[in-house]
Amino acid sequence: MPIDYKKYCKDWKLRSKFIRFYRAKGKCECCGAVNYEPHPKTGSKVVLTVAHLDHDIQNNSFFNLKAMCQKCHLTYDAKL
C-alpha cells in the first residue's frame, strides 16, 4: 500500500531521510540490519523505514522516530 504523504508533516521526506541515513547511518536502530543488504535473519532485502514510537503520525519529534527494518517495524506495530 503506498504511503499517503498528505497525512504527514510537510518535511516528512527530509525528516525520514535524516533519521534513516544520518542518525542511524543506514542501519536499523533495533537490530542493526543494513539498508539494501540481506537481512541477517530473514535474508530478504532490507529497506529502512521510520517508525513513530507512539504510533501518532502527527508527532514527528526526533525523539518519537526510529529507523527500523521492515521486520522490526512490523514486529513493533504488531504489539498494538
N, C-alpha and C positions, 0 to 999 in steps of 0.2 A: 504494500500500500504506500503510495507516495506521500511525502510529508506536506501538509498544508502550512506553508510558512507564514500565512496571514495570521495564524494563531500565536506566533512567536513575536518577540520584540524585534524592532526594526533592524538591529545589528546582530541578529542571531547567527547568521552565517560567519561573520567575523569572530564573534564570541566563541562559537563552536570550534572554529579553526584554531583560535588561540588556546583553548583548553586542550584539544587533541594533540597539537603539534608543538606548541611552545611549553606549556606547563607539563604535559605528560610525555613530551619528547617522542610521540608516535607509538606509545605503549599503553596498554590497558592499565589503569591505575589500581585495578584489583588483582589481576593475575599476572601482569607483565607481558601478555601476548603482544607481538609486534604487528603494527598495521601492515596489511598486504602480504604478510607471510603466513605459512600454515600455522593454525592454532596448535599449541603443544599437546592438547588433549584430544581435540576433535579432528584435526588435520585439515579442516576447512579454512579457506582464505579469510583472514581477519580483516574486518572493516570496522575501524573505530567509530563509536557513536558517543554522544554526550547524554548522560542521564541526569534528570532532575531528581535529586535525592528525596525531596518531599513530594514528588510526583505532580507539582504545580508548575505548568509551563509558563506561568506569569512570573514566577520567582526565578529570575536569572542572575542572582548573586553568584559570584565566582565560588563562594563557599557552598552553594547548593548544587553545583555542577561537577560532574566527574566523568572523565574519559573512560569508556568501557568497551570491551569487545562485545560482539553480539551475544556470546554465551553468558557473560557476566551481566549484561544489561537485561537479557530475558530472565535470567535467574532472579535478579534484583526485583524486576517488575512482577514476577510471579508471586512474590511474598505479600502482595496487596491483600 
